[in-house]
Amino acid sequence: MILGRKKLRLTLVFITAVVCVFTFVEVLSTFQLNKEIEHYKYIMKKKKNNPGFFDPINIKQIPYAAIENLHSKRVNENKDSNGDVLDWNKFAYVNYVADAEYLCNTNVMFKKLLDSGTKAKLVLLVTSDLLEEPNSDIDVEAKLQDLKELSENQVLIKQIEPIYKPKDGTEWKNSLSKLLVFNETLYDRIVYMDNDALLRGETTNLDELFFLPSYIDFAAPLTYWMFTSSKIAHAYHEVANVEKWSTRLDKYIDESFLSAKKEDAYQFYNGLPNLPPSLYLSESKNIASEILESTSTISLSSTVKSLYATKNKNDVAKFASDLMVIKPSQELFDTIYTDLIPRNLKRKEKYDMDVINEEMYDLKKIIYYQFKLFKKLKKAFVPNVLVLPAREYGLLSGSLRNPKHYDFLKHDCIGYYDGIEKDAKNEKIEDIVAKWNKYTHFSDYPMGKPWYYDKSDDFECEIKDNLEDTEGACKTWQHDFRAFISEYEAVC
Ligand SMILES: *[C@@H]1O[C@H](CO)[C@@H](O)[C@H](O)[C@H]1NC(C)=O
């Protein structure tokens, strides 16, 4: 009995000691990591333009002016980023259709892209079940034929095998198939677009997105509609008063930065505005523990870690998946196909966007892996992700009816002012949209998708569910519906 108790006590002491040692090591390494992060943050602020390496501790937003500038430079020189003659066969716009009702939207979108004079390929990925077991009154073959006839040269239709989640009865059951867009490895760069969207203007394309720096594998706008007004206000406050970065966007896109030569890749990238950290990290100031948590797997150390884990998780900032600029690679696709898709097939409520945001491009994990790689490689470290401006590429049609979103959409990069702050304050949202927006995704709310309606239908701007409309914004919203419907009727 006495011996037993002694043993028990010894065991307890032993376990406590082990836990203490682990905790101590954890705390120490977290402390160390925080110190390092702080150190590099300081360096990035002091000599951001050329510290001799890529910024490893921030996520960058690319302003529209910078995208446009890269584009016109390449097109003027007719050279790609390796100095070779531009080969437009290496660029593709990609659509994906798993529902026959959406086929016509691709016709509308591709026609508009062709009218704009783009030389890129136009690729439609269509799930093979639409052809094998047509279950609607839509003549799939005929629709695909129409599409092909838009341009024998540029339009390509590729059948893909849909990926179904077993035991999933929702409308998203085959949404993991969308990840097959990452398989388009024939191309150096693809611009993936959901086709329930409007390309704004008469002749619009997004060619400029093919010319993002070649080391960038993935770029997309953020799902801004998930941010609360206070979150956005805080992001502005943070840039100006906490991080003390310049809030004037023009400072980031001045002449010298835009004319940065190819060999000044560090200067170009480091000069881009940072994403305000409060959008993806909580206020704990303990960045290290937070990014470590985001990557931890089941282990004793992660159990110990969870004892002092940050309480308020912050994972509001996510990439939208309706428009994505991708540099496809076989290696990445193999990981997606043999690892990520099988792993998420049986998980409940895990769809394409979750795989993209939780497994591939989680903002916290990006910081963690960037920094880890940087410590190993220093000069050879290359970042691979950018945030695109939502005002140009990420607008949801419903936002025109929701004044809570206006503040966000007034400026190009979150946390930064395009000009003098007051100027934009007076600008009307409809003018901003007309001037800048290129791609608007039709939301399901407050109205259904436009192709369910007739051109003659009047889309009323009633005030519903405390959505106050402003007249001008509503006119734009109505105009978008009508514009889409007339484009649709002309093609389909
Ligand atoms: C990926 O693309 C290649 C080339 O087009 C094709 O042969 C292959 O079947 C595709 N893989 C999947 C899983 O769809």
The ligand as an SDF file (V2000), in Angstrom:
LIG
                    3D

 14 14  0  0  0  0  0  0  0  0999 V2000
   -5.4550   16.2500  -65.3470 C   0  0  0  0  0  0  0  0  0  0  0  0
   -5.2180   16.7150  -66.6650 O   0  0  0  0  0  0  0  0  0  0  0  0
   -4.6730   15.7270  -67.5160 C   0  0  0  0  0  0  0  0  0  0  0  0
   -4.3170   16.4190  -68.8280 C   0  0  0  0  0  0  0  0  0  0  0  0
   -5.4010   17.0970  -69.3770 O   0  0  0  0  0  0  0  0  0  0  0  0
   -5.6500   14.5990  -67.6810 C   0  0  0  0  0  0  0  0  0  0  0  0
   -5.1170   13.5920  -68.5220 O   0  0  0  0  0  0  0  0  0  0  0  0
   -5.9640   14.0120  -66.3100 C   0  0  0  0  0  0  0  0  0  0  0  0
   -6.9570   13.0120  -66.4080 O   0  0  0  0  0  0  0  0  0  0  0  0
   -6.4470   15.1090  -65.3790 C   0  0  0  0  0  0  0  0  0  0  0  0
   -6.6250   14.5610  -64.0310 N   0  0  0  0  0  0  0  0  0  0  0  0
   -7.8010   14.5620  -63.4180 C   0  0  0  0  0  0  0  0  0  0  0  0
   -7.8110   13.9500  -62.0830 C   0  0  0  0  0  0  0  0  0  0  0  0
   -8.8090   15.0260  -63.9040 O   0  0  0  0  0  0  0  0  0  0  0  0
  1  2  1  0
  1 10  1  0
  2  3  1  0
  3  4  1  0
  3  6  1  0
  4  5  1  0
  6  7  1  0
  6  8  1  0
  8  9  1  0
  8 10  1  0
 10 11  1  0
 11 12  1  0
 12 13  1  0
 12 14  2  0
M  END
$$$$
